[in-house]
Amino acid sequence: MDQDDFVRLAFIAFGLVILSFVILGFSRLVVPFRVAQTLAAPVGVIGFGLVVFLFLRATASATGIAPIEESVEE
């Protein structure tokens, strides 16, 4: 994994977490709250899981276990 991939995944994770809140908010307009939570939960869990993965990957890079390669400009 290089720096560009790491940053791209970070933006995707952030977008997924925000998307889960948007889904929750808009679905509350038409369905009960529990159903809205059920609709938004998978997106939020995937986003949170990606955040956890990125945290562990950054920690492994900081400790030198698995460094993140620098991006090569061509």
N, C-alpha and C positions, 0 to 999 in steps of 0.2 A: 504494500500500500504506500502510495506517495502522498505528498502534502495536498495535492489537488483533489485526490480521491477522499482524503480525510475531511477537507473543508466541504466538499460536495455532499458527503454523508451527513455532516453537521447541519447544513442547510435543509436537507431532506428531513432530518429528525425534527428540527425546529418547525418546519412546515407541517409535519404530521401532527405534532402536538397542538399547534394552532388550529389545524383543520378539525381535530376532534372537538375543540371548544365551539367552533362554528357549527359543526353538525349537531352538537348538543343544543345549542341555542336555537337554531332554525327548526329542528325537529320538535322542540318543545311547543312550537306554535301549533302543531297539528296532531301530536300524539301525547299521551301522558308522560310524565317525567321519567318513570322507570323504563318505559320503552325507549325514550330518547337516550337514556344512559346506555341501554343495551346496544343501540345503534352506534353511539360514539365510542364505546369502550374498545372495540378491536383496533381502531385507528390510533387511539391514545396509547394502548398497550404496545403496539408495534413501534410507535415513536419513542416511548419510554425505553423499550428494549434496545433500540438503536442508540439512544443516549448512554445507556449503561455500557453497551459494547464499545462506544467511542471513548468513554471514560477509562475503561479497562485497557483499551489499546493505547491511549495516551499515557497512562501510568506505566505500561510495559515499555513504551518508548523512552519515558523519562528515566526509568531505572536501567535502561540499556539492554533489556531482555530482547526486545524486538523493535529496533529503531524504525522510524518512519522515514523513508527516503525523501530526499529533496527533489523537487520537480525539476525536470530537465527541459529547458527551453530550446527549441530547434529553430 
